C-alpha cells in the first residue's frame, strides 16, 4: 500500500491504532485518534490531556501535548520545552503500559531533563515536582494528576 502523505509530501500515518497507539493493520477498526494541529489554550491542553490520561490513553494525551509544543514553537513562545517534555512524559507512560521498560526509561529521562528547569514551580497549575518524582521511579504506578491540587497557577519561568 502507498504511504500516506500530506499535501506537502510529508509522510502521515493514517493506519488505525489501538488504545495505546500501536499501529493496527489497514482495514482494522482502531481507536479514534486526536485531531492533529488543534490550537488550544494552555488550560484546554492540560484539561484535555488529563481527561485522556484518566481514561488510560496516554498516547492520545501525548498528541494533545504535541499540538501545544508545535504551536508554541511556531509562535515563538517561551514554553516550548514544557509542552515537549510533557509529550515525552506521556509517551514514556505509554511505553510503560505497553510493557516496554527500556523505551519508557529513555523517554522519561528526556522528560525529566526538560522539566527540571520548571522544578518547584507550577506553570499553568501543573505539579512539576510530582511529575518529576513519578518519572524518576521505575514502578508502574499511575501518573499523578497534572495539576497541583493546592497551588495556584502561575506562568512558566521565562
Secondary structure, DSSP 8 states (H G I E B T S, - for coil): ---EE-TTS-EE----B-TT--B--TTS-------TT----HHHHHHHHHHHHHTT-HHHHHHHHHHHHHHHHHHT-TTHHHHHHHHHHHHHHHHHHTT-HHHHHHHHHHHHHHHGGGTT--BTTB-HHHHHHHHT--S------SB-SSS--B----
